Amino acid sequence: MIMAYKGFEKDLSCTSGGNRYQYREGVWNEENTAKCASAGFHCAENPLDCLDYYPDMENSAYCIVLADGDVNEDGVGSRMSCTRMKLVKELSLSEFVMHSLNYIFRHPYRSDNRRVKKDRGEAGRGFVIVRGKEPAAKGELGAILAFAKEEPERRDIFELGMYEVDGREILPGTWYDINGRAAE
């Protein structure tokens, strides 16, 4: 059994292989075959890879899932297909970003998803994740700013940070560092 992530329409439905599935939390869904891009229930080890299929965060839902049975991976990002899947929990935006940071922390040498910015980044679609030696980020009111600070001579992550642009402590349009201090 593998813990993974899956994107859906807001009503927790999706289409796979021409079939429409309606999911519910806590219920095992079963298929006969798992083959990435054509059969089975699809999910990803990296939450950010879900955005390749469900990029509109305002009109989509993202969940932690358990992938079980036959599992097929094809090397496209961290996606996989399985014959059994259960929805465990729907994630809020901040939880989604936190799980994405955790993935980067646990797998510092894997290729970064294209949504992870190098050194500096501005929030788009509600959040930004910036990775680097001295990461800096800014965003509009309500955006999530997330940081993964690397070791000086390696890609290992040794510090994570996450803030919401609340208009009081973290201001819109201002660059911040991993400690929530204004950055140059």
N, C-alpha and C positions, 0 to 999 in steps of 0.2 A: 504494500500500500504506500502510495506517494502523496504527500501534501503538495498541492499545486494551486493554481489560480485560473479562474475562467471569467470571461466577459459575456454579458447577456444583453438582451433588450431590457428595458426597465421592468417588464413583467416577468423576468427570469425565464424568458423563452429564447430560443435560437434556432437557426437552420443549419443542418449538417447533412451533406450528401443528398440534398434535395428534400430531406425530411425535416419537419418542424417539431421541435421538442419543447415541452413545457416542464420546467423543473420546479421542485419544492424542496425547501431545506429539510435535511434529515432523511430523505428517501433515496434508496439506491436506484439508479437508472441502469438498465442493462442493454447491451448490443451484442451481436454475434461476432463482429469483426472490428479490429482496430488497425487503421492504416492512415497515417497523417495525410491530410488534405483530401481524403475521399471517404473514410468510414470511421465509425466509432465516435466517442465523445472526446472533444478536443479541449485541451487546457495547456498551461505553460508553467514551468518552474519559476520563471521570472515574471512577477506581476506586470511589469512594464510591457512585456510581449503581448499581453491581452489588448493593448491599445492599438496594435497593428490590425486588429479585427473589429474592435469596438472603440474607435477613437473619440467619439462624442461623449465625454464624461457626464454631461448634463442629462443625456437621454439613454444612458446605459447603466448597467449594474455590474459590479465586480465582486466575486465571491472566492473564499477559500473553499477548495474542493478536495476530496479524497479520490485519487485515481487508483483503480485496482483492476484485477483480471489481466488479460493480455494488454501489454503496453507497447506502443510503437513510437519511435522517435525518428525524425528524418534529418536532424541537424540544422533546421531552419530556426534560428534563435533557440529558445528552450521549449518549443512546442512539442506536444506529445498527443497521442490518441490512445484511448483505453476502452475496454469493453464494459467496465463498471465505473460509475461515478456517483458520488454523493456530495451535495452542497452542505457545507458545514456552517458558514457564516457569511452574510453580506457585509462588505467593507464600506465604511465612510471614506471620504476623500483623505482625511488625515491618516486613517488606518491603512489605506492603499499605499500612500507615500511611505509610511513607516515600514510596511512589509517590503516595499521596493528597496529602501535603504538597507534593511536587514539582508536582503539577497545580495546586494553589492558588497556588504561587509563580509558575508560568508564566502563569496566567490570573487575576490579582488582581481584575479588574473583572467577571468572570462571576459570576452568582449563586452563592452558597455552597450546597452540599448541606445539607439540613436537619440532618445529623449534625455539622456544624461549629458549635461553640458560640461565642458572642460574649463575649469578655472573660474569662469564668470557666466551667469545666465539670468535671464529675465523670465518670470513666471508667465506661462501661456496655458490656457485651458485649466486654470486653477492652481497650478503648481509648477515648480522647477526643482530639479535635483542637480546639484553642481558638485563635481568631483575634482580634486586637485590638491596641490600643496598648500595653497591659501585660498580656498573657494570663497566666492562672493556672489550674492544674489539679491535681486530686488523684484518687487511685484506690486500689483494693485491691491486695494482693500479686499480682504478675504482670502487672498492667495496663500498657499503653503510654500515656504522657502525651506529646502532640505539640503543638507551639506554632508559630504563624505570627504574627510581630510586624510590624505595619504601620508605615509612615512616619507621622510626627506629623500631617501635614495631608492625607494621601492614603491610598488603599487599597493602594498598592504594598507588597509584602512585602519587607523588607530583612533579616530574620533568621528562621531556622528552628531549632527545637530538638526533641529527642526523647529520652525517658528511659523506662526500665522501672522500675516499683516493685519493687525487689529486696529491701527489708527491711533493707538495710545503708546504702547511700548515699541512696536515695530511699525514704522510709518510707510505709507505708499510711496513708490518712486525713489526710495533711498536704498543705496547699496549696503548690505549687511554681511558680516563675517560669521563664521561658525559659532561664535560666542554671543551672537545677537547684538554686536556693537557695530556702529556705523563704520563702513569701510570706504576707502578711497577708490 
